[in-house]
Amino acid sequence: MRGARIEAFGEPTKVLELVDEHEPAAPAAGEVLVGVEYAPVNMNDLYVIQGVFPVRPSLPSFVGNEGVGRVLALGGGVEHLKVGDRILIPLYAFSWRERLVVPAAGLFRLPDTDPKQLAMLGINPPTASLLLDEASDLRPGDWIVQNAANSGVGRSVIAIAKARGLKTINVVRRPELIPELEAIGADFVIVDEDGSIDKIHAAVGDDRVQLAIDGVAGKSSALIAGALTAHGTFVVYAYMSGGLVTISPFELIVKRVIARGFFMNHADIEPKIPAALREAVPLVASGAIHVPIAAVYPLSSLREAVLHAERGGKVLLELGGAD
């Protein structure tokens, strides 16, 4: 069985190695053997490999934080699944390998739809769902504002917000993304540039903007915080710019904006993930959540896949473990 393994943390193209290992043992009671079909190459995968992500595996270790596969064998007592069912690989189960054994608890059969889109279901869509829950007083017709709107999380926010009756203000860096995001249901898309805040206020009018979702940090934080109405909630889940989160004191003092951080692995968040996943599954199946894929690489082209992901674009590994 082939898999991607590290023996030390470091630069992914240097420490990753493709290895042949013994097949996994037969699943014990309460477990299933899964053949992995596809697994994304995410930035958080690369952070794990570098050793800078909060999740740090014991070394040596396989890697890979999400993916999709088929059930190949059932351990004793597993009755809610059957051989052949397609399931999500549990988060941080180290999915960049052809086969693995995982606990059956919490797994559920996925619909018969594009497995490549399903492979990206485990992190970004539930993150979007849970971010939308961060403002407890949202009601249908309210606006939410986000940057990084073209990201996997951003696209999921657009779809899930629309399903909940919310409207979205979406900040992007390139004008060519405006028609693309409008086509998937974004209500208002704007380029992050001088004068953007005035255009946002003009589009929203007197409506409420109760939630700002920040995946960029830097000066973009100030823009989306400035779009909030009084007592709004500002949530940071990533910092793609690498800069500091910047909010005008006016937002905190006069508007009394509440600022907080979000991470899926926080103890109070983890129990909410299954419900968030189930909310997202039909949206992925219907195509309402659809992430453009830049390339799919076989596991044998692991280095090329990592280099492509570092350049940008959604990249998947094809594992073939369910064949």
Solvent accessible surface area in square Angstrom, and as a share of the most:
residue,aa,sasa,rsa
1,M,29,0.13
2,R,78,0.29
3,G,0,0.00
4,A,0,0.00
5,R,50,0.18
6,I,0,0.00
7,E,104,0.47
8,A,54,0.42
9,F,53,0.22
10,G,21,0.20
11,E,73,0.33
12,P,0,0.00
13,T,30,0.18
14,K,167,0.71
15,V,34,0.20
16,L,24,0.12
17,E,65,0.29
18,L,72,0.36
19,V,19,0.11
20,D,115,0.60
21,E,57,0.25
22,H,167,0.75
23,E,94,0.42
24,P,37,0.24
25,A,83,0.64
26,A,87,0.68
27,P,20,0.13
28,A,60,0.47
29,A,83,0.65
30,G,36,0.34
31,E,52,0.23
32,V,0,0.00
33,L,30,0.15
34,V,0,0.00
35,G,0,0.00
36,V,0,0.00
37,E,24,0.11
38,Y,31,0.12
39,A,0,0.00
40,P,0,0.00
41,V,5,0.03
42,N,15,0.08
43,M,94,0.42
44,N,27,0.14
45,D,1,0.00
46,L,1,0.00
47,Y,89,0.34
48,V,3,0.02
49,I,0,0.00
50,Q,61,0.27
51,G,11,0.11
52,V,105,0.60
53,F,26,0.11
54,P,98,0.61
55,V,35,0.20
56,R,139,0.51
57,P,15,0.09
58,S,100,0.65
59,L,63,0.31
60,P,86,0.54
61,S,11,0.07
62,F,30,0.13
63,V,0,0.00
64,G,1,0.01
65,N,1,0.00
66,E,3,0.01
67,G,0,0.00
68,V,0,0.00
69,G,0,0.00
70,R,78,0.28
71,V,0,0.00
72,L,60,0.30
73,A,30,0.23
74,L,64,0.32
75,G,8,0.07
76,G,47,0.46
77,G,74,0.71
78,V,14,0.08
79,E,162,0.72
80,H,105,0.47
81,L,9,0.04
82,K,121,0.51
83,V,89,0.51
84,G,34,0.32
85,D,7,0.03
86,R,20,0.07
87,I,0,0.00
88,L,16,0.08
89,I,4,0.02
90,P,42,0.27
91,L,48,0.24
92,Y,40,0.15
93,A,19,0.15
94,F,46,0.19
95,S,0,0.00
96,W,0,0.00
97,R,43,0.16
98,E,22,0.10
99,R,50,0.18
100,L,1,0.01
101,V,45,0.26
102,V,5,0.03
103,P,86,0.54
104,A,3,0.03
105,A,90,0.70
106,G,66,0.63
107,L,14,0.07
108,F,31,0.13
109,R,138,0.50
110,L,3,0.02
111,P,40,0.25
112,D,130,0.67
113,T,35,0.20
114,D,55,0.29
115,P,30,0.19
116,K,61,0.26
117,Q,15,0.07
118,L,0,0.00
119,A,0,0.00
120,M,6,0.03
121,L,0,0.00
122,G,4,0.04
123,I,19,0.10
124,N,25,0.13
125,P,4,0.02
126,P,0,0.00
127,T,10,0.06
128,A,0,0.00
129,S,2,0.01
130,L,7,0.04
131,L,0,0.00
132,L,2,0.01
133,D,75,0.39
134,E,32,0.14
135,A,5,0.04
136,S,117,0.75
137,D,70,0.36
138,L,34,0.17
139,R,134,0.49
140,P,108,0.68
141,G,37,0.36
142,D,8,0.04
143,W,20,0.07
144,I,0,0.00
145,V,0,0.00
146,Q,0,0.00
147,N,2,0.01
148,A,17,0.13
149,A,0,0.00
150,N,49,0.25
151,S,27,0.18
152,G,11,0.11
153,V,12,0.07
154,G,0,0.00
155,R,10,0.04
156,S,1,0.00
157,V,0,0.00
158,I,1,0.01
159,A,7,0.05
160,I,0,0.00
161,A,0,0.00
162,K,102,0.43
163,A,68,0.53
164,R,73,0.27
165,G,37,0.36
166,L,10,0.05
167,K,61,0.26
168,T,2,0.01
169,I,0,0.00
170,N,0,0.00
171,V,3,0.02
172,V,7,0.04
173,R,199,0.73
174,R,108,0.39
175,P,87,0.55
176,E,104,0.47
177,L,10,0.05
178,I,45,0.23
179,P,83,0.52
180,E,68,0.31
181,L,0,0.00
182,E,88,0.39
183,A,89,0.69
184,I,57,0.29
185,G,19,0.18
186,A,9,0.07
187,D,61,0.31
188,F,48,0.20
189,V,9,0.05
190,I,11,0.06
191,V,22,0.12
192,D,34,0.18
193,E,91,0.41
194,D,145,0.75
195,G,39,0.38
196,S,1,0.01
197,I,50,0.25
198,D,95,0.49
199,K,107,0.45
200,I,1,0.00
201,H,86,0.39
202,A,85,0.66
203,A,45,0.35
204,V,12,0.07
205,G,53,0.51
206,D,153,0.79
207,D,59,0.31
208,R,60,0.22
209,V,1,0.01
210,Q,7,0.03
211,L,0,0.00
212,A,0,0.00
213,I,1,0.00
214,D,0,0.00
215,G,0,0.00
216,V,28,0.16
217,A,1,0.00
218,G,15,0.15
219,K,152,0.64
220,S,7,0.05
221,S,0,0.00
222,A,38,0.29
223,L,22,0.11
224,I,0,0.00
225,A,0,0.00
226,G,10,0.10
227,A,2,0.02
228,L,2,0.01
229,T,46,0.27
230,A,57,0.44
231,H,108,0.48
232,G,0,0.00
233,T,11,0.06
234,F,0,0.00
235,V,0,0.00
236,V,29,0.17
237,Y,39,0.15
238,A,25,0.20
239,Y,152,0.58
240,M,115,0.51
241,S,65,0.42
242,G,60,0.58
243,G,34,0.33
244,L,155,0.77
245,V,62,0.36
246,T,67,0.39
247,I,34,0.17
248,S,43,0.28
249,P,88,0.56
250,F,107,0.45
251,E,15,0.07
252,L,82,0.41
253,I,127,0.65
254,V,93,0.54
255,K,33,0.14
256,R,160,0.59
257,V,9,0.05
258,I,88,0.45
259,A,56,0.44
260,R,100,0.36
261,G,52,0.50
262,F,16,0.07
263,F,53,0.22
264,M,14,0.06
265,N,42,0.21
266,H,88,0.39
267,A,90,0.70
268,D,95,0.49
269,I,10,0.05
270,E,80,0.36
271,P,101,0.63
272,K,103,0.44
273,I,22,0.11
274,P,71,0.45
275,A,73,0.57
276,A,4,0.03
277,L,24,0.12
278,R,138,0.50
279,E,56,0.25
280,A,0,0.00
281,V,17,0.09
282,P,75,0.47
283,L,28,0.14
284,V,8,0.05
285,A,40,0.31
286,S,86,0.55
287,G,39,0.38
288,A,43,0.33
289,I,6,0.03
290,H,89,0.40
291,V,15,0.09
292,P,64,0.40
293,I,50,0.25
294,A,56,0.43
295,A,24,0.18
296,V,56,0.32
297,Y,43,0.16
298,P,67,0.42
299,L,0,0.00
300,S,73,0.47
301,S,27,0.17
302,L,11,0.06
303,R,138,0.50
304,E,87,0.39
305,A,0,0.00
306,V,0,0.00
307,L,57,0.28
308,H,30,0.14
309,A,8,0.07
310,E,72,0.32
311,R,173,0.63
312,G,40,0.38
313,G,50,0.48
314,K,38,0.16
315,V,0,0.00
316,L,0,0.00
317,L,0,0.00
318,E,78,0.35
319,L,4,0.02
320,G,31,0.30
321,G,2,0.02
322,A,25,0.20
323,D,165,0.85
